[in-house]
């Protein structure tokens, strides 16, 4: 075979196929490099800083001297490096091994998995629970298994990407209502009356804005229009509500929310894992039909052990969760007094709104120079023109930690024109 149109000398069939493959790869690289350069040019490139210590309020970062104050982890209760949580993980590792090398329904269910599921359902005061490798998987697995073309799902427009992707996988009729707009939700519910089941899906607490869904109003509309209510509690479980059960407890609607998805990878030890908790019939169905559950390996025993101990600590006392309130208010009030615009309300997610992606990036870099670890968020993680630095308060931050962070923000903000 000859490739005379490509080269001036003959090639065998195999050589010609190899050349074409390399040409296709070269074309792909050209496309990818152009796309990557556009990201860099827009100032939205996301670099990964390398931490050389345990997760906590004080960490060590490669390239930086001394301890760095960490204000951007989801380690809300400070349990990621809690000695009892670590000890429990080590004990589970030694007793039950590194992993199961199997999915749950074949030979991947240990008694510690069932015990953790029972503990989760008891904590949330639900009938049953099912574990996943992550809450992203839990969200990917529920809508497709539950809803059919006869049904409808109504989703807040600012829901987390995992909810959006999970809804895309299902064949239900899809409605998107304006962010926390109850008039728009009611209009969509009225239109959805023609469908068999109606499921309202919302984040309990929205991770980029620090605002809390109006669950009382959502549940009232759901009752009026005979709809089910689903909430994602990743940024609420463990620290919102009197006992840390989440936004449904905080707003007094635990008996009106039907399905809760959440994570073990934030406040509850910070390792990994997610879950769905709700009616037993739903959990039974997910064990039969939820693809991320059926085709993913079981949670490693060490992760199960850590999460189980985190839940024990939380159910023994609500003191850690309650300590978040005063610290969150301290940061928010001091930042507002300095002249910053802080999104959300009374949530430990405290987005410092800056607008421009480049400004958020350079301020975050300068904050690290001053010993404060924060990260700028910009498009496509947040809408264009709404770049921010998302500060997250932890129960293990001291008042001095918070004051130092505010002082650094004030200094850097003035330097870059974000403050007068």
Residue pairs with C-beta under 8 A, 6 or more apart in sequence:
1 11
1 12
1 13
1 16
2 10
2 11
2 16
3 10
3 11
3 15
3 16
3 19
4 10
6 16
6 19
7 19
11 19
39 45
42 357
42 379
43 356
43 357
43 358
43 361
43 378
44 357
44 378
44 379
44 380
49 61
49 62
49 368
49 373
50 61
50 62
50 63
51 59
51 60
51 61
51 62
52 60
52 61
52 62
53 59
53 60
54 80
54 81
55 70
55 73
55 75
55 80
55 81
55 270
56 70
56 75
56 78
56 80
56 81
56 396
57 69
57 70
57 78
57 394
57 396
57 397
57 398
57 401
58 67
58 68
58 69
58 70
59 67
59 68
59 70
59 373
60 66
60 67
60 68
61 68
61 368
61 373
64 368
64 371
66 371
67 371
68 368
68 371
68 372
68 373
69 371
69 372
69 373
69 401
69 404
69 405
70 373
71 372
71 373
71 374
71 391
71 392
71 393
71 397
71 405
72 373
72 374
72 375
72 390
72 391
72 392
73 80
73 270
73 392
73 394
74 235
74 265
74 266
74 267
74 270
74 392
75 266
75 267
75 270
75 394
75 396
76 238
76 239
76 266
76 267
76 324
76 348
76 392
76 393
76 394
76 395
77 238
77 239
77 244
77 267
77 268
77 310
77 314
77 320
77 321
77 324
77 394
77 395
77 396
78 320
78 394
78 395
78 396
79 85
79 267
79 268
79 269
79 270
79 310
79 313
80 269
80 270
80 271
82 269
82 309
82 310
82 313
84 309
84 313
85 269
85 306
85 309
85 310
85 313
86 306
87 309
88 305
88 306
88 308
88 309
89 271
89 302
89 303
89 305
89 306
89 309
90 302
90 305
91 305
92 112
92 301
92 302
92 304
92 305
92 306
92 308
93 301
93 302
93 305
95 301
96 110
96 112
96 301
96 304
96 305
97 301
98 300
98 301
98 302
99 297
99 298
99 300
99 301
100 107
100 108
100 110
100 297
100 298
100 300
100 301
101 108
101 297
102 108
102 297
102 298
103 293
103 294
103 295
103 296
103 297
103 298
104 113
104 131
104 287
104 293
104 294
104 298
105 287
105 294
108 297
108 298
109 298
110 298
110 301
110 304
112 301
112 304
112 305
112 308
113 131
113 298
113 299
113 304
115 308
116 131
116 304
116 307
116 308
116 311
117 128
117 129
117 130
117 131
117 275
118 129
119 308
119 311
119 312
120 129
120 131
120 275
120 277
120 311
121 127
121 128
121 129
121 277
123 245
123 311
123 314
123 315
124 245
124 246
124 254
124 260
124 277
125 245
125 254
126 260
126 277
126 278
126 279
127 278
127 279
127 280
127 283
128 277
128 278
128 279
128 280
128 282
128 283
128 284
129 275
129 276
129 277
129 283
130 138
130 275
130 276
130 277
130 283
130 286
130 287
130 290
130 293
131 273
131 274
131 275
131 298
131 299
131 304
132 138
132 141
132 273
132 274
132 275
132 276
132 292
132 293
132 296
133 272
133 273
133 274
133 292
133 296
133 297
133 299
134 263
134 265
134 272
134 273
134 274
135 162
135 232
135 234
135 261
135 262
135 263
135 265
135 274
135 275
136 162
136 165
136 274
137 274
137 292
137 293
137 296
138 261
138 262
138 274
138 275
138 276
138 292
139 160
139 162
139 163
139 165
139 166
139 232
139 261
139 274
140 162
140 165
140 166
140 169
140 291
140 292
141 166
141 276
141 286
141 290
141 291
141 292
141 293
142 166
142 230
142 259
142 261
142 276
142 286
142 290
143 153
143 166
143 167
143 169
143 170
143 172
143 199
143 201
144 166
144 169
144 170
144 171
144 289
144 290
144 291
145 285
145 286
145 289
145 290
145 291
146 170
146 199
146 282
146 285
146 286
147 153
147 170
147 171
147 172
147 197
147 199
148 171
148 172
148 196
149 171
149 172
149 173
150 195
150 196
150 197
151 172
151 173
151 195
151 196
151 197
151 198
151 199
152 172
152 173
152 174
152 175
152 192
152 195
152 197
152 198
152 199
153 167
153 170
153 172
153 173
153 174
153 175
153 198
153 199
153 201
154 175
154 176
154 177
154 185
154 188
154 189
154 192
154 198
154 199
154 200
154 201
154 227
155 163
155 164
155 167
155 174
155 175
155 176
155 177
155 201
155 202
156 176
156 177
156 179
156 180
156 201
156 202
156 203
156 213
157 176
157 177
157 178
157 179
158 179
158 203
158 206
158 208
158 209
159 201
159 202
159 203
159 232
160 203
160 206
160 207
160 232
160 234
162 232
163 201
163 203
163 232
167 174
167 201
172 195
172 199
173 192
173 195
175 188
175 191
175 192
177 184
177 185
177 187
177 188
178 184
180 211
180 213
180 214
182 214
182 217
182 218
182 221
185 200
185 218
185 221
186 221
186 225
189 198
189 200
189 221
189 222
189 224
189 225
189 227
190 225
192 198
192 225
192 227
193 225
197 228
198 222
198 225
198 226
198 227
198 228
199 227
199 228
199 229
199 230
200 218
200 221
200 222
200 227
200 228
200 229
200 230
201 230
201 231
201 232
202 213
202 215
202 218
202 229
202 230
202 231
202 232
203 213
203 231
203 232
203 234
203 235
204 212
204 213
204 215
204 231
204 232
204 233
204 235
204 236
204 240
204 246
204 247
204 248
205 211
205 212
205 213
205 233
205 235
205 236
205 240
205 247
205 347
205 349
206 212
206 213
206 235
206 344
207 234
207 235
207 349
208 349
208 351
208 377
208 381
208 382
208 388
208 390
209 343
209 344
209 349
209 351
210 342
210 343
210 344
210 345
210 347
210 348
210 349
210 350
210 351
210 390
211 343
211 344
211 345
211 347
212 236
212 240
212 247
212 250
212 251
212 344
212 345
212 346
212 347
213 231
213 247
215 229
215 231
215 247
215 248
215 251
215 253
215 256
215 257
216 251
216 252
216 253
218 229
219 229
219 253
219 256
219 257
221 227
222 228
222 229
222 256
223 256
228 258
228 259
229 256
229 257
229 258
229 259
230 257
230 258
230 259
230 260
230 261
231 246
231 247
231 248
231 257
231 259
231 260
231 261
232 261
232 262
233 246
233 247
233 248
233 260
233 261
233 262
234 261
234 262
234 263
234 266
234 274
235 266
235 347
235 349
236 246
236 247
236 250
236 262
237 244
237 245
237 246
237 262
237 263
237 266
237 267
237 268
238 244
238 266
238 267
238 268
238 310
238 314
238 321
239 267
239 320
239 321
239 324
239 348
239 395
240 246
240 247
240 249
240 250
240 321
240 347
241 247
241 248
241 249
241 250
241 321
242 249
242 250
242 318
242 322
243 249
243 314
243 315
243 318
243 321
244 267
244 314
244 318
244 321
245 254
246 260
246 262
248 254
248 256
248 257
248 260
258 278
258 279
259 276
259 277
259 278
259 279
259 282
260 276
260 277
260 278
261 274
261 275
261 276
261 277
262 274
262 275
262 277
263 273
263 274
263 275
264 271
264 272
264 273
264 274
264 275
264 303
264 307
264 310
265 271
265 272
265 273
265 274
267 310
268 307
268 310
268 311
268 314
269 303
269 306
269 307
269 309
269 310
271 302
271 303
271 306
271 307
272 299
272 300
272 303
273 299
273 303
273 304
273 307
276 282
276 283
276 286
277 283
286 293
287 293
313 320
314 320
314 321
320 395
321 395
323 395
324 348
324 393
324 394
324 395
325 346
327 348
327 393
327 395
327 397
327 399
327 402
328 346
328 347
328 348
328 350
328 393
329 346
330 399
330 402
331 350
331 391
331 393
331 402
331 405
331 406
332 342
332 346
332 350
334 402
334 403
334 406
335 342
335 350
335 352
335 406
335 409
336 342
338 406
338 409
338 410
338 413
338 419
339 413
339 419
339 420
340 352
340 353
340 409
340 413
340 418
340 419
341 352
341 353
342 350
342 351
342 352
342 353
343 350
343 351
343 353
343 388
344 350
344 351
348 392
348 393
348 394
349 390
349 391
349 392
350 390
350 391
350 392
350 393
351 377
351 388
351 389
351 390
351 391
352 388
352 389
352 390
352 391
352 409
353 386
353 388
354 360
354 363
354 376
354 387
354 388
354 389
354 418
355 385
355 386
355 387
356 385
356 387
357 376
357 378
357 379
357 387
359 387
359 416
359 418
360 376
360 377
360 378
360 387
360 388
360 389
361 376
361 378
362 416
363 376
363 389
363 409
363 412
363 413
363 416
363 418
364 374
364 375
364 376
364 389
366 412
366 415
366 416
367 373
367 374
367 389
367 408
367 409
367 412
368 374
370 408
370 411
370 412
371 404
371 408
372 404
372 405
372 408
372 409
374 389
374 390
374 391
375 389
375 390
376 387
376 388
376 389
377 387
377 388
377 389
377 390
378 387
379 387
382 388
391 405
393 402
410 419
412 418
413 419
414 420
